[in-house]
Amino acid sequence: MNPPPETERWHQGWYDGAQALPSPNFGPRPAQAQIDLLVLHSISLPPGEYGGDGVQRLFTNTLDWSEHPYYEQIRGLEVSAHFFIRRDGALWQFVSTDERAWHAGRSHYRGRDNCNDDSIGIELEGIEGSTFTVAQYATLSGLCQALRRRYPIAHVAGHEHIAPGRKCDPGAGFSWPELIQRLAWPSGIFPAGVASEPQP
C-alpha cells in the first residue's frame, strides 16, 4: 500500500513544502516531550523592512552585526525557529520539527514551562501591530494542517500568550479570526478570547 501523500512530504522532521536552510541553533527535545503546541511569532530584519535575508542570516549565525544600527542591540544573539513565512507566502525551514528550536525563551502555557521543549515555532515576516498578507495566512494554514497531521497538535498560541509581559508578537495586526476560519479547528485549541477579536 502506498503511504498517504502527506507522509511522503516529511523527511526526519523536514517538510518538503519548505526551503530548507539548517540552523546550528537547536538541540534535542526532552525524552518525554509531547509536540502539541504551535507558537506564532513575527519578525523582520531590520525591523519593518521586508524582502531581505536578515532573518535567514540571524537564524544561521551569519548576520553582520555592523550592517545596521539595530543589529548592535541583538549582537551575539543565537536563536532559531522551525519555520519562517515571508510576505509573499514563501516558506523556509531552519530546524527539524523533531528537534528543539530556540524561539520561545522563558515561557509558560497550558500548565507547562519551557515551551521550546514541546512546541514548533513559526515566524511570520512582519512587525508587531502591522497586518499580515493573504499569502501568509494561506501558507500558515496549510502548514498548520500538515503539522497537525504529523503531530498531536492541541494548542496554537502567539509568543505574546506564552510569554505575556515579555513578548507582544505576532501582535494586534495578526487576525486570529482569519486563521481560525481557515483551519476550522475546535475553538479550544486557540488562546481564550482570540476567536472574538475584530479583524484588523
C-alpha positions in Angstrom: 0.0 0.0 0.0 1.3 3.4 -0.9 1.7 5.9 2.0 -0.6 9.0 2.1 0.8 11.9 0.1 1.3 14.0 3.3 3.5 11.3 4.8 5.8 11.5 1.8 6.3 15.2 2.4 8.3 14.7 5.7 11.8 13.5 6.0 13.1 13.3 9.6 11.2 16.4 10.6 12.0 18.3 7.4 9.0 19.4 5.3 9.2 19.2 1.5 7.0 22.2 1.2 9.6 24.5 2.7 13.0 25.8 1.5 15.5 24.1 3.9 18.3 26.2 5.5 19.6 24.4 8.5 20.4 26.4 11.6 23.1 25.5 14.2 20.8 26.8 16.9 18.8 23.7 18.1 19.0 20.8 20.4 17.3 17.6 21.4 13.8 17.6 22.9 13.3 16.1 26.3 12.7 12.3 26.0 9.0 12.6 27.1 8.2 15.8 25.1 4.7 15.9 23.5 5.0 18.1 20.4 1.5 19.6 20.8 1.9 23.4 20.6 2.4 25.7 17.7 3.8 29.1 18.6 3.3 32.0 16.2 5.8 34.9 16.1 6.5 38.0 13.9 10.0 39.1 12.8 11.7 41.3 10.2 15.2 42.5 10.0 15.9 45.3 10.0 12.5 45.9 11.8 9.8 47.0 9.3 11.9 46.1 6.3 10.9 43.2 4.2 12.4 41.1 1.4 16.0 40.9 2.6 17.9 37.9 4.0 18.4 39.3 7.5 16.2 36.7 9.2 17.8 33.8 7.4 21.3 35.1 8.4 20.2 35.7 12.0 19.0 32.1 12.3 22.2 30.7 10.8 24.6 32.9 12.9 25.8 34.7 9.8 24.3 38.2 10.4 26.8 41.1 10.0 26.2 43.0 13.3 27.7 46.1 11.8 25.4 46.2 8.8 22.6 48.1 10.5 22.4 50.2 13.8 19.6 47.9 15.1 21.8 44.9 14.9 24.0 46.2 17.7 21.1 45.6 20.0 21.0 41.9 19.2 24.7 41.3 18.7 25.6 37.7 19.5 22.0 36.5 19.7 21.7 32.8 18.9 18.1 32.0 18.1 16.1 30.0 15.6 12.6 29.0 14.7 11.4 25.9 12.8 9.6 27.9 10.1 9.6 31.4 8.6 6.8 32.6 6.3 7.7 35.6 4.0 5.3 38.3 2.9 4.7 36.5 -0.4 3.9 33.2 1.3 7.3 31.6 0.7 8.1 29.0 3.4 11.5 28.4 4.9 12.6 25.8 7.5 15.6 26.1 9.7 15.2 23.3 12.3 13.8 19.8 12.0 10.4 19.7 13.8 11.7 16.6 15.7 14.3 18.8 17.3 14.1 21.7 19.8 14.4 25.2 18.2 15.3 28.3 20.2 12.3 30.6 19.7 10.2 30.8 22.9 12.6 31.8 25.6 11.2 32.0 29.1 7.7 30.8 28.7 4.7 29.1 30.2 1.5 27.8 28.7 -1.2 25.1 29.4 0.4 24.4 32.7 3.9 23.8 31.4 7.1 25.8 31.4 9.9 26.0 28.8 7.7 25.9 25.7 10.7 25.3 23.4 10.7 21.7 24.7 7.4 20.7 23.1 6.4 23.3 20.6 7.0 24.2 17.0 7.9 27.9 16.3 6.6 29.6 13.2 7.8 33.1 12.3 5.8 35.5 10.1 7.6 38.2 8.3 6.2 41.4 9.8 6.2 43.6 12.9 4.0 43.8 16.0 0.9 45.9 15.3 1.1 45.6 11.5 -1.1 43.4 9.4 -0.1 40.3 7.5 -0.7 39.2 3.9 -3.3 36.9 2.4 -0.4 34.8 1.1 1.0 34.4 4.6 -2.4 33.2 6.1 -2.7 30.7 3.2 0.8 29.3 3.8 0.3 29.3 7.6 -3.0 27.5 7.5 -1.6 24.9 5.1 1.5 24.4 7.3 -0.6 24.1 10.5 -2.8 21.4 8.8 0.3 19.5 7.8 1.8 19.7 11.2 -1.4 18.6 12.9 -1.5 15.5 10.7 2.0 14.6 11.8 2.0 15.6 15.5 -0.7 15.7 18.2 -1.2 19.4 18.0 -3.7 20.5 20.6 -2.8 24.2 21.1 -1.9 27.2 18.9 -0.7 30.4 20.6 1.2 33.6 19.9 4.5 34.4 21.6 2.5 37.0 23.5 0.4 34.3 25.0 3.3 32.1 26.2 5.4 35.0 27.5 3.0 37.7 28.4 4.6 41.0 29.5 7.8 40.0 27.9 6.8 39.5 24.3 4.0 41.1 22.2 4.2 39.2 18.9 2.7 38.5 16.5 0.7 41.4 17.8 -2.6 43.2 17.3 -2.2 43.1 13.5 -2.5 39.4 13.4 -6.0 38.2 12.6 -6.7 35.2 14.8 -10.3 35.0 13.4 -8.8 34.7 9.9 -6.6 31.7 10.9 -9.4 30.1 12.9 -11.8 30.3 10.0 -9.2 28.8 7.6 -8.3 25.9 9.9 -11.9 25.2 11.2 -10.4 23.6 14.3 -12.1 23.5 17.7 -12.0 26.9 19.4 -10.4 25.4 22.5 -7.1 24.9 20.5 -6.6 28.7 20.4 -6.0 31.2 23.2 -9.0 32.3 25.2 -10.8 35.3 23.6 -9.0 35.5 20.3 -11.8 34.0 18.2 -13.9 37.1 19.0 -11.2 39.7 18.3 -12.2 42.1 15.5 -10.2 41.6 12.3 -7.6 44.4 11.8 
